[in-house]
Amino acid sequence: MPKVNDSVTITLFANMTYDSRTYVIAQNGYNASIVIDPGSPDAKAVMDFLGKHDTEIAFIILTHEHFDHIAGVIALKQRYHCKLICSQECSERIGDPKKNLSRYLTGLDYICGPADYTCEEIYHQLQWGGVTIRLINTPGHSSGSICVAIQNHLFTGDTLVFNTKTVVKLPGGNKHDLNESIHYIFTHFDKKTFIYPGHGESFRLEEVEKGEILTLSA
């Protein structure tokens, strides 16, 4: 079911192919949604949802470059001609099936990008109707990882997943960077913030302890 807070509605899509999570964020009275991490190659469920609600896409935002978060980008961009946004490092990696890991882990080559805008170019903020979106560099799981803050919602990709040790052994992963990123989240966001990860279910920040995460990730 959609999750509603203030003027924003969030709908979760579970990508069965790679067991990742895609989010469609809609704003009441505004006919252009945001899609975060389209991980299903055909993006059919997202397209069907958007068609049912007669809405377009304002932006696709990627939390990082791994194949299970980018596989549906091409299908959505061909259909909606929308803008792709991510970090600079993510933008450089999504066009290389070795760097986005699709060649090694799926036997297929997923290629998209480069991004239309990167975090550096938009100063880590963008306007979506009357709502400000903050893009926060959170390296650790990968060097190009970001989190996306919209009102009291935080989309964390693979940086923070409930009851799961964050993977740092893949290319671009770094334990020290992850600890710094986790520390930033816990010191800059209210404990009531809703967390929407790239895998698993959503939760509130207060449901996890920073010390436990840092210990697991160290």
Sequence and secondary structure as in RCSB ss.txt:
>XXXX:A:sequence
MPKVNDSVTITLFANMTYDSRTYVIAQNGYNASIVIDPGSPDAKAVMDFLGKHDTEIAFIILTHEHFDHIAGVIA
LKQRYHCKLICSQECSERIGDPKKNLSRYLTGLDYICGPADYTCEEIYHQLQWGGVTIRLINTPGHSSGSICVAI
QNHLFTGDTLVFNTKTVVKLPGGNKHDLNESIHYIFTHFDKKTFIYPGHGESFRLEEVEKGEILTLSA
>XXXX:A:secstr
  EEETTEEEEEEEETTTTEEEEEEEETTEEEEEEE   STT HHHHHHHHHTT EEEEEE S   HHHHTTHHH
HHHHH  EEEE HHHHHHTT TTTSSHHHHTSS       SEETTTTTTEEEETTEEEEEEE  SSSTT EEEEE
TTEEEEETSS TTS     STT  HHHHHHHHHHHHHHS TT EEEESSS  EEGGGS HHHHHHHH 
